[in-house]
């Protein structure tokens, strides 16, 4: 499994998530894990920042732009 940094690349408003660190098999699974378009209404960028031996797709860390 890969560890992805998933970031929004558009303008982020208040009370919105702007990034997540997620363990997932691929980019599509990473989006599904964080709820897809529910949080990311704009464009997203994926960066592999590591790997894990875990077989579970999960959110490791979220970045929320509180208002």
C-alpha positions in Angstrom: 0.0 0.0 0.0 1.1 3.5 -0.7 0.9 6.5 1.6 -0.5 9.5 -0.4 -0.6 13.2 0.3 -3.8 14.3 -1.4 -4.1 18.1 -1.7 -6.6 20.5 -3.3 -5.1 22.7 -5.9 -7.9 25.2 -6.2 -8.9 28.0 -3.8 -9.9 26.6 -0.3 -12.5 28.4 1.7 -13.1 28.3 5.4 -14.5 25.1 6.9 -13.2 22.9 4.2 -10.5 20.2 4.1 -7.5 21.1 2.0 -5.4 18.0 2.4 -5.2 14.4 3.6 -2.6 11.8 4.2 -4.1 8.5 3.3 -2.9 4.8 3.0 -4.4 3.2 -0.2 -3.6 0.9 -3.1 -3.9 3.6 -5.7 -5.1 7.2 -6.2 -8.7 6.2 -6.9 -8.9 4.2 -3.6 -7.4 7.2 -1.8 -10.2 9.4 -3.1 -12.8 6.9 -2.1 -11.3 6.6 1.4 -11.6 10.4 2.0 -15.1 10.6 0.6 -14.2 11.7 -2.9 -16.0 14.9 -4.1 -17.7 15.3 -0.7 -14.5 17.0 0.5 -12.6 17.8 -2.7 -14.8 19.9 -5.0 -11.8 21.2 -7.0 -8.7 19.7 -8.6 -6.5 17.4 -6.6 -2.8 16.5 -6.6 -1.5 13.2 -5.4 2.0 12.6 -4.1 3.3 9.3 -2.8 5.1 10.1 0.4 5.8 6.5 1.6 4.6 2.9 1.8 3.1 0.7 4.4 2.7 -3.0 5.0 -0.9 -2.5 6.2 -3.6 -3.8 4.0 -6.2 -1.3 5.2 -7.1 1.9 3.3 -7.5 4.7 5.9 -7.1 8.3 6.6 -3.9 9.0 8.6 -4.1 12.8 8.9 -6.5 15.5 7.7 -5.9 19.2 7.3 -9.0 21.3 7.9 -9.1 25.1 7.1 -11.3 26.2 10.1 -13.2 29.5 9.8 
